[in-house]
């Protein structure tokens, strides 16, 4: 009889030492002065991706007639209160 032992793979969010090693490798590969430029461009790319995804979701909701009106109202400017 053969016993099968499963070893759980513990991938997830890297801890402190793992992050230090990753940062050291990144500095060695790209150089210390290129790291902020890479981080900035990565952030801009993620922001553009998010805006595109939200735009597509809004168009799909408009086409299917689904979604709530609360999402549409959040994009509009608040109405002014009448002066007394």
C-alpha positions as semicolon CSV with decimal commas, in nm:
position;residue;x (nm);y (nm);z (nm)
1;X;0,000;0,000;0,000
2;X;0,140;0,337;-0,104
3;X;0,062;0,645;0,099
4;X;0,026;0,966;-0,094
5;X;0,136;1,266;0,104
6;X;0,030;1,602;-0,026
7;X;0,252;1,892;0,058
8;X;0,058;2,218;0,054
9;X;0,215;2,484;-0,160
10;X;0,222;2,801;0,041
11;X;0,221;3,069;-0,222
12;X;0,073;3,397;-0,122
13;X;0,177;3,740;-0,019
14;X;0,553;3,746;0,035
15;X;0,677;3,834;0,379
16;X;0,949;4,077;0,486
17;X;1,252;3,874;0,383
18;X;1,102;3,774;0,050
19;X;1,020;4,137;-0,030
20;X;1,375;4,238;0,057
21;X;1,517;3,977;-0,181
22;X;1,277;4,083;-0,459
23;X;1,371;4,450;-0,407
24;X;1,742;4,365;-0,414
25;X;1,703;4,172;-0,740
26;X;1,502;4,459;-0,892
27;X;1,772;4,709;-0,797
28;X;2,041;4,488;-0,945
29;X;1,847;4,439;-1,268
30;X;1,719;4,790;-1,331
31;X;1,937;5,020;-1,124
32;X;1,827;5,235;-0,832
33;X;1,734;5,542;-1,037
34;X;1,504;5,351;-1,278
35;X;1,290;5,188;-1,005
36;X;1,070;5,500;-0,942
37;X;1,014;5,543;-1,317
38;X;0,909;5,179;-1,348
39;X;0,675;5,208;-1,049
40;X;0,519;5,527;-1,189
41;X;0,461;5,378;-1,533
42;X;0,316;5,061;-1,379
43;X;0,076;5,269;-1,170
44;X;-0,032;5,469;-1,474
45;X;-0,089;5,150;-1,673
46;X;-0,300;5,001;-1,394
47;X;-0,503;5,322;-1,367
48;X;-0,568;5,324;-1,742
49;X;-0,670;4,958;-1,729
50;X;-0,912;5,031;-1,444
51;X;-1,070;5,325;-1,630
52;X;-1,110;5,112;-1,942
53;X;-1,267;4,828;-1,746
54;X;-1,512;5,066;-1,576
55;X;-1,605;5,222;-1,911
56;X;-1,674;4,881;-2,065
57;X;-1,880;4,774;-1,762
58;X;-2,085;5,094;-1,787
59;X;-2,147;5,041;-2,160
60;X;-2,253;4,680;-2,098
61;X;-2,490;4,788;-1,822
62;X;-2,638;5,054;-2,052
63;X;-2,686;4,800;-2,333
64;X;-2,840;4,531;-2,114
65;X;-3,050;4,775;-1,914
66;X;-2,910;4,629;-1,598
67;X;-2,741;4,795;-1,307
68;X;-2,873;5,048;-1,063
69;X;-2,938;5,416;-1,112
70;X;-2,718;5,493;-0,811
71;X;-2,404;5,433;-1,017
72;X;-2,519;5,678;-1,284
73;X;-2,609;5,943;-1,027
74;X;-2,268;5,922;-0,860
75;X;-2,103;6,051;-1,179
76;X;-2,330;6,355;-1,198
77;X;-2,262;6,677;-1,013
78;X;-2,484;6,732;-0,708
79;X;-2,780;6,961;-0,769
80;X;-2,765;7,306;-0,613
81;X;-3,004;7,380;-0,332
82;X;-3,242;7,669;-0,397
83;X;-3,154;7,986;-0,214
84;X;-3,405;8,101;0,044
